[in-house]
Structure formats: structure tokens, C-alpha cells
Amino acid sequence: MIFLRFIGKKYLAYLAGVSLSLAALYTLVEVLEKLARYREVSVSLLVHYAAIVFIPSFMTLFSISAFLAAILLLREMVLRDYSILMAVYGIHIRRVVVIVGLCSLLAGTGIMVLHEAVGYHLSRRMVQAKVWLFKRGDTPVEEWLRLGASSFIFGLGNNHFYVVRGGAEPSIVVGSRLPDGVKRLTEINFQSETLSQIQGQEIDLAGVDILTYAAAQVPLRRAIRQVQSRYGQQIVADLLYFFLKIVLLPIFAVTCFFLAARYAVARWIYAGLPYVGLGVGYACTQLMGPLLGFSVLFTVAFFLLGYFFAKLK
């Protein structure tokens, strides 16, 4: 039991060190890139941007950190001959896999809680900062912007702009700015086949977002409420896939490594194959739709892991 606690602490220590290092490196590269592109940016603005970028970068790279932490743990076990110690005390390899799996599950749950609490707020601010912060507040007038799960606006800064709404009642709103500053809105409803003038109504721009979709910008609880739309399904599937990578990649890496433990070189190749396999599997399942594809991927991964786990001796 002491040895297993030691393995768990080692893995979590590697996970914390690698994830913090990768997040810091990514943040540094982001800041240097912005400094090279916008040389007139003040130091305070760069510090503010770095503070926004760090946590989203930490979360985005966490699945890679979990995989690398498992590889570093395996490296230490090989260098220190922990297999001999395990044989002396009768510790089965499966128990090491279980410990790594429990630690990964704990870490993945913590990352999802962080995402739901503050992560998605900072992810949205990070995207908005890339568009507006370094352009001194100028609105990208020729860009498509997202207003909601199935609503978009184009040409927000122009004299004529367009709002496209999908869902149960698809429509297009054509807006014009008059010389006196008043907006004239004309709505074309395709469901009822009507054309009407909208008087005394403003377009809600509170949730406007540049149209560079990323699951990290939306909380899971909100995506579940929008799961009837393709947008919501994609977010739910991507967030669950993100959690799945954090949990399963270290387990698969450790399991495959021990399956080929007799081969000095092949065992490291086996340990790296799950990362490639999971990515290829996810890309293939996208052909079946986000939620169905994720369900198939999860089922295949679960049974495959069970088969590998049973093969461990």
C-alpha cells in the first residue's frame, strides 16, 4: 500500500510539474508573439493578456501533460527497477494501472470543475482579447460573429448588417443605420413566410463572440441545454472527449507499456500508440455525428482497455 501511494504521488507530482511548465511556456510564446506583432503594446497590457491566457492554456494542454506524466513515471520505474520491488512484495501490475487511473480521474474531474467555474470565462476573454484587445477596441466589421447557439451577425460595424437565426424559426434580420443614428431592422421569417419591421428593439450583443469555435469557451451545463442544436452537440462531445483523453491516455500508456515490457524499444512505442489511436478514432467517429461518434469511441475504448487490462500478467 505504501508503494502504491508512492506511485500515485509520483504521478501527480509529474502531472503538476509538466502541466504548469507547458502552460507557462505556451503563455510565454503567446505574449512574445503579440509583442512581435504589436510593438506599441504596453507592458501592463501584455501582463493582463498573460494572466488571461495562462489558465485556458493550462486546461487545453492538460491531456498532453497527463500523457507525458505517465511516460515520465514509466521512465522512473525503469531506471529504478521498480519491477523488481513489485515482484518482491507481490504487487501486481494491474494495481499500478488502477492507481494511475484513479489519479487521472481525480485530475480530470478537477480540470472540468475549473473549466465550469472560471475556465470558460477566461477562454472567452482570451479569444476576445485576440480580436479586440490588441486592436484598441475596434470591432471587426467584416467578420462573422456568433450571437448564440444558432445565431450569427455579419458586418456589425457597417451601415448595413445582417443577423441570421436558425433553430425552430429560422429568420434573417437586415439592419440599416440611418443618418440620425437610429437602427432600422427588417425581419424575414422563413417559418411563417412573413416580412416585418422591428420597431424599438435592439440586438442583444452581450454574448457576441468571434466565429472561431472552441469548446473551452462554453460551459458544459449551458451546452447540455443547447444539445438539440448541432452547435451544442459538438460542444458536449468535445468537452467529454477532452475529459476522456485526460483519464484514458495515461491508463492506456501504462497498460500498453507493461504489455510489451519484455522489449526494450517496442514498449515505448506501445506506450505512445494510444495518443495516436485516440485521435484517429475521434476523427473517424465525427462522420457519425458528435454525440453518436463520442458514444462509439467511448464504448470501443472501454472494451479495448478491459481487454488490455485482462491481458496483463
C-alpha positions, -999 to +999 in steps of 0.1 A: +000+000+000+029+024+008+044+017-026+011+023-044+007+056-026+042+065-036+034+057-073+003+079-070+022+108-055+049+105-081+024+106-110+006+136-095+039+154-090+049+148-126+015+159-138+016+191-118+051+199-130+046+191-166+012+209-169+025+241-152+056+241-174+037+236-206+012+263-197+039+287-188+058+280-220+026+284-241+018+317-223+053+330-229+051+321-266+017+338-269+030+370-252+061+371-273+041+366-305+018+395-296+048+417-287+064+409-321+032+417-339+021+448-319+053+465-309+034+495-294+016+474-268+023+485-233+038+462-206+006+463-185-014+451-214+009+422-220+008+412-183-030+414-184-031+393-215-007+367-200-029+365-169-059+357-191-041+332-213-025+311-185-055+291-172-070+284-207-036+272-218-032+251-187-066+234-194-060+229-231-027+212-227-037+191-197-044+160-217-008+162-232+005+168-197-013+137-183+002+115-211+037+129-206+034+125-168+026+088-174+057+084-197+079+101-171+066+078-144+073+048-165+108+061-172+115+064-135+101+029-128+125+015-154+156+034-142+150+025-106+140-011-113+106-008-095+095-040-113+119-060-090+105-043-059+070-051-071+079-088-076+094-090-041+064-076-024+039-094-047+024-062-062+005-069-094+010-046-124-028-041-126-027-023-092-003+003-107-026+008-136-055+013-113-036+039-092-027+058-123-063+056-135-077+069-102-052+098-102-061+107-138-098+106-129-092+129-100-072+153-121-097+152-149-126+160-126-106+189-111-099+203-146-136+201-155-146+218-122-120+245-130-135+249-165-170+252-153-160+277-125-137+302-143-120+285-172-146+292-199-148+329-188-111+333-193-112+313-226-138+337-240-118+367-228-087+352-244-105+350-278-119+385-274-085+398-265-070+385-297-097+403-317-103+435-298-077+440-271-047+445-295-068+464-320-077+491-294-114+482-292-121+483-330-149+459-340-140+435-369-166+449-392-161+423-420-163+393-397-190+368-388-197+369-351-217+344-330-246+357-310-258+323-297-261+286-304-276+292-339-275+330-343-249+350-362-243+386-372-223+399-401-210+434-408-217+448-373-197+479-378-211+487-412-241+508-422-258+476-433-256+444-412-273+410-412-284+387-384-290+351-393-310+330-368-315+292-370-334+268-348-372+262-348-380+295-365-352+304-389-350+341-400-328+368-413-328+403-399-315+431-422-303+461-403-296+496-415-281+526-397-299+558-406-280+592-405-296+602-372-281+570-356-314+551-354-313+514-365-340+501-389-345+464-386-364+442-411-370+406-402-377+379-428-392+348-411-389+316-432-412+296-410-442+319-412-431+334-446-436+369-433-416+402-436-419+427-408-403+459-395-389+457-360-395+489-341-379+500-309-358+468-305-321+465-301-300+434-309-285+418-278-248+418-282-239+406-247-228+372-259-211+383-292-181+362-300-157+360-329-166+329-350-136+308-341-154+279-324-138+263-293-155+241-268-135+257-240-155+289-245-188+274-233-196+257-200-208+221-202-241+229-184-250+255-210-241+232-238-263+205-225-293+229-226-285+235-262-279+199-271-307+199-296-286+221-319-255+209-338-235+236-320-245+223-286-239+186-296-204+195-308-195+213-276-208+185-254-189+159-274-157+179-274-157+186-237-164+149-229-137+139-253-113+163-236-122+147-202-118+112-218-083+120-230-072+131-195-084+099-180-077+072-206-044+083-222-023+076-190-042+043-184-036+031-220+000+043-219+009+024-187-011-007-198+004-009-233+039-003-218+036-033-195+022-055-222+054-050-242+077-048-211+100-075-224+110-054-254+133-025-246+124-003-275+089-016-285+075-009-251+080+029-255+064+027-290+034+008-275+031+035-248+028+062-274+003+045-297-028+053-275-024+090-282-023+085-319-051+059-318-074+080-297-070+110-321-076+088-352-106+072-336-122+105-327-116+118-363-134+087-377-163+089-354-171+125-364-186+110-396-214+096-374-222+129-357-208+144-324-227+126-298-231+093-316-194+094-326-183+101-290-205+072-277-190+048-301-155+060-293-161+057-255-175+022-259-146+009-281-121+025-257-138+009-227-138-026-241-103-022-256-090-011-222-108-040-205-092-065-229-057-050-224-062-049-187-071-086-187-040-094-207-017-080-180+001-108-161 
